[in-house]
Amino acid sequence: MTQGNTAWIDFHSDDSDSNEGFEITVTAVKQDITTTPAPPQVTTSAPTTAALGCRRTFHLQEDDTVTVTTPNYPSPYDDLLDCLWVFIASDQSVLEVSFQTFSSELGYDYMEAGEGFGPTDGTTIIHRHSGAQLPDDFSAMSSSAWISFYSDVSMNDSGFEVKVTALQPQPDVTTRSTKRTTSRGPECLTVLSIPAENTVIVESPNYPSRYANNLECIWIISTVEGYQLNVIFTTFDTEQEYDVLETGEGIEPDKRRFDQFSGSTLPDGFTTLSSSMWIVFRSDRSVNKSGFRLTVTSVQY
């Protein structure tokens, strides 16, 4: 039962494993104010009506550009916004994200941006930004990107204007690496987009020298639709049972896992069932070895 005369439902699906979904009923009922106590005042960050108008998906062909602004821009945005814009480009296009203006309440109203289809996958976040400084532009090394914006209950600024353009990628393989810090120490994130029938090389940090302690490195690898990823290990040497390499399908690490490897036995190669995969390597606080080297090739179904 809602506490007012509006409600919302939000459903997201990823790029695999479709199920039957759900069926629900929504009924308008009159509240009996003589017998039903008034509901408590809600002060949480539930989306407002204005927030529901800023959840959109855009499909872009090559050279298309869309402009997105916060609600009411350039006037102040509303309280309790929960906005999400998703941008999906045609096959073999990459997305360039360019911020034109930016102004939000520092530390409380913030924008996030990344690759993929939303912020549920934390490994894809490239930006988290608030305040008056203009965020850096970036290019998503895949055919999808997203921008989200959240506001609290007070002090609203003008928000932002951003342009997103679908571009033809360069013929060579494009990569980007970012560094983040976690409780375990340095964490490395690399996002790779492989053109059809091309190959990339993935190596442990410092390879062929010894990798560092307390690593948690993630590679998200994708290719164009209609192609799979063929993985071949050329060398492998890690501390048995303690420094572990894991592989899986999709863009969300630790989900849809293929296998995990450690020790000095060269793992068997494999081919994914879809056009994306992930690799995670974790090391503990001692006994470092030379690590691994593998190739990932885009091959047609």
C-alpha positions in Angstrom: 0.0 0.0 0.0 1.5 3.3 -1.0 1.5 6.3 1.3 0.3 8.6 -1.4 -1.4 8.5 -4.8 1.7 7.7 -6.9 3.9 4.7 -7.1 6.8 3.4 -9.3 8.2 0.1 -10.4 11.7 -0.3 -11.9 12.9 -3.5 -13.6 16.4 -4.1 -15.2 17.7 -7.0 -17.1 21.2 -7.8 -18.2 22.5 -9.4 -21.5 21.8 -13.0 -20.7 19.6 -15.6 -18.9 16.1 -14.3 -19.5 13.4 -15.7 -17.1 9.6 -15.5 -17.2 9.5 -12.2 -15.3 6.6 -11.2 -13.1 2.9 -10.1 -13.1 1.5 -7.8 -10.5 -1.7 -5.8 -10.0 -2.0 -2.2 -9.0 -5.4 -1.1 -7.7 -6.5 2.4 -6.7 -8.3 2.3 -3.4 -9.9 5.0 -1.4 -8.3 5.6 2.0 -10.8 5.5 4.9 -9.5 8.5 6.9 -12.0 7.8 9.7 -10.5 4.4 10.6 -7.0 4.4 9.1 -4.3 6.4 10.8 -2.3 8.7 8.7 1.0 7.2 7.5 4.2 8.4 9.0 6.1 11.2 7.2 8.7 9.7 4.9 12.1 11.4 4.8 14.1 8.7 3.0 15.7 9.1 -0.4 12.8 7.5 -2.3 12.5 8.9 -5.8 10.1 11.8 -6.3 7.7 12.3 -9.2 10.4 14.5 -10.8 13.0 11.8 -10.4 10.9 9.4 -12.5 11.2 11.7 -15.5 15.0 11.3 -15.6 15.3 7.6 -16.1 15.7 7.1 -19.9 17.5 4.8 -22.4 18.9 6.3 -25.6 19.9 4.2 -28.7 22.5 5.9 -30.8 23.7 5.2 -34.4 27.2 6.1 -35.5 27.8 10.0 -35.2 24.6 10.5 -33.3 24.8 12.9 -30.3 22.3 13.3 -27.4 22.3 16.0 -24.8 21.2 15.2 -21.2 20.5 17.6 -18.4 19.4 17.4 -14.8 15.7 18.2 -14.4 14.8 21.9 -14.6 18.3 22.8 -15.9 19.7 25.5 -15.8 17.3 26.2 -12.9 18.0 24.2 -9.7 17.2 20.5 -9.8 14.7 18.9 -7.3 15.2 17.2 -4.0 15.4 13.4 -3.8 16.4 12.8 -7.4 17.4 9.3 -8.4 18.2 9.7 -12.2 19.7 7.1 -14.5 20.4 7.7 -18.2 21.6 4.7 -20.3 23.2 5.0 -23.7 23.5 2.1 -26.1 25.4 2.5 -29.4 25.2 0.5 -32.5 27.6 -2.4 -33.0 31.3 -1.5 -33.2 30.7 2.1 -32.0 32.2 3.6 -28.8 30.6 6.3 -26.7 32.3 9.6 -25.9 30.9 11.5 -22.9 31.6 15.2 -22.6 30.5 17.4 -19.7 29.5 20.9 -20.7 28.6 22.3 -17.2 28.4 20.9 -13.7 27.3 22.3 -10.3 25.9 20.3 -7.4 25.9 20.5 -3.6 29.4 19.3 -2.7 29.4 15.9 -0.9 25.6 15.4 -0.9 24.3 15.7 -4.5 26.5 13.6 -6.8 26.8 12.2 -10.3 28.2 8.8 -11.2 29.1 7.6 -14.7 30.5 4.4 -16.1 30.4 1.6 -18.7 27.7 -1.0 -19.1 24.0 -0.6 -18.3 24.0 0.8 -14.8 25.7 1.3 -11.5 24.7 -2.1 -10.1 28.1 -3.4 -11.3 30.5 -1.4 -9.2 33.5 -2.4 -11.4 32.2 -0.3 -14.3 32.2 3.1 -12.4 34.5 5.6 -14.0 33.4 8.9 -12.3 31.9 9.8 -9.0 31.6 13.6 -8.8 30.0 16.5 -6.9 30.7 20.2 -6.4 31.4 22.9 -8.9 34.4 21.5 -10.8 33.8 20.2 -14.3 34.3 16.4 -14.5 36.8 15.0 -17.0 35.4 13.7 -20.3 35.8 10.0 -21.0 35.2 7.4 -23.7 33.5 4.2 -22.9 35.4 1.3 -24.4 32.2 -0.6 -25.2 28.9 0.1 -26.8 27.0 1.1 -23.7 27.5 3.7 -20.9 25.4 5.2 -18.2 25.1 8.4 -16.0 23.3 8.6 -12.7 22.5 11.5 -10.5 21.3 11.6 -6.9 20.2 14.6 -4.7 19.3 14.9 -1.0 16.6 16.9 0.7 18.1 20.4 0.6 20.4 22.9 -1.2 19.9 22.4 -4.9 22.2 23.8 -7.6 21.9 24.1 -11.4 23.0 20.5 -12.1 24.8 19.6 -15.3 24.6 19.3 -19.1 26.4 16.5 -20.8 26.8 15.4 -24.4 27.1 11.7 -25.5 28.3 10.8 -29.0 28.6 7.5 -30.7 31.9 7.2 -32.6 33.6 4.6 -34.8 36.5 3.1 -32.8 40.1 3.2 -34.0 41.2 0.1 -35.8 43.6 -0.9 -33.0 42.4 -2.2 -29.7 41.6 0.5 -27.2 42.1 0.0 -23.5 41.9 2.1 -20.4 43.2 1.3 -16.9 42.1 3.0 -13.7 43.3 2.6 -10.1 41.1 2.4 -7.0 41.8 1.8 -3.4 40.0 -0.9 -1.3 40.6 -2.3 2.2 42.8 -4.9 0.6 45.1 -2.4 -1.0 45.6 -1.4 -4.6 43.0 -2.7 -7.0 43.4 -2.5 -10.8 40.5 -2.3 -13.2 41.1 -2.7 -17.0 38.3 -2.5 -19.6 39.0 -3.9 -23.0 37.0 -3.8 -26.2 38.2 -6.1 -28.9 37.3 -5.5 -32.6 36.2 -8.6 -34.5 38.9 -11.2 -35.1 41.5 -9.3 -33.1 43.6 -10.4 -30.1 44.6 -8.8 -26.8 47.2 -10.0 -24.3 46.4 -10.0 -20.5 49.3 -10.2 -18.0 49.6 -10.1 -14.3 51.0 -6.8 -13.0 54.8 -6.6 -13.4 54.9 -9.7 -15.6 57.3 -11.5 -16.1 58.6 -10.1 -12.8 56.8 -11.0 -9.6 53.4 -9.5 -8.9 52.8 -7.5 -5.7 51.0 -8.5 -2.5 47.3 -7.8 -1.8 46.3 -7.4 -5.4 42.7 -7.5 -6.6 42.9 -6.9 -10.4 39.9 -7.1 -12.7 39.7 -7.2 -16.5 36.4 -6.8 -18.2 36.7 -7.9 -21.9 34.1 -7.6 -24.6 33.8 -7.9 -28.4 31.1 -7.2 -31.0 27.8 -9.1 -31.1 28.0 -12.3 -33.0 31.5 -13.1 -31.8 32.9 -15.1 -28.9 36.1 -14.8 -26.9 38.7 -17.6 -27.1 41.2 -17.7 -24.2 44.6 -19.4 -24.4 47.1 -19.4 -21.5 50.8 -19.2 -22.4 52.3 -19.1 -19.0 51.0 -19.5 -15.4 52.8 -19.5 -12.0 51.1 -18.3 -8.8 51.2 -19.4 -5.1 49.1 -22.5 -4.9 45.7 -22.0 -3.2 46.5 -18.5 -2.1 47.0 -16.4 -5.2 44.1 -17.2 -7.5 42.9 -16.3 -11.0 39.2 -16.6 -11.7 37.3 -16.3 -15.0 33.7 -15.9 -15.9 31.2 -14.8 -18.4 29.5 -11.4 -18.7 30.6 -8.1 -17.2 29.9 -8.7 -13.5 32.9 -10.3 -11.7 32.1 -13.2 -9.3 29.0 -14.0 -11.2 28.6 -16.8 -13.8 32.1 -18.2 -12.9 33.9 -20.5 -15.3 36.8 -21.7 -13.2 39.6 -20.7 -10.9 43.3 -21.5 -11.2 46.4 -21.3 -9.0 49.8 -23.1 -8.8 52.1 -23.8 -11.7 50.0 -26.0 -14.0 49.1 -24.3 -17.3 45.3 -24.0 -17.4 43.4 -25.3 -20.4 42.0 -22.8 -22.9 38.3 -22.2 -23.3 35.8 -20.2 -25.4 33.0 -18.1 -24.0 29.4 -18.6 -24.9 28.8 -14.9 -25.4 30.6 -11.7 -26.4 31.9 -10.7 -22.9 33.9 -12.1 -20.0 35.8 -11.1 -16.9 39.0 -12.1 -15.2 39.9 -11.5 -11.6 43.3 -12.0 -10.0 43.8 -11.9 -6.2 47.1 -12.3 -4.3 47.6 -12.5 -0.5 50.2 -10.8 1.6 53.2 -13.1 0.9 55.0 -15.5 -1.6 54.8 -13.7 -5.0 55.6 -15.4 -8.3 55.9 -14.5 -11.9 52.1 -14.6 -12.5 50.5 -15.3 -15.9 50.2 -14.4 -19.5 47.2 -15.2 -21.7 45.6 -14.2 -25.0 42.0 -13.4 -25.7 40.8 -13.5 -29.3 37.5 -12.5 -30.8 36.2 -15.4 -32.9 32.9 -15.7 -34.8 30.2 -18.1 -33.6 
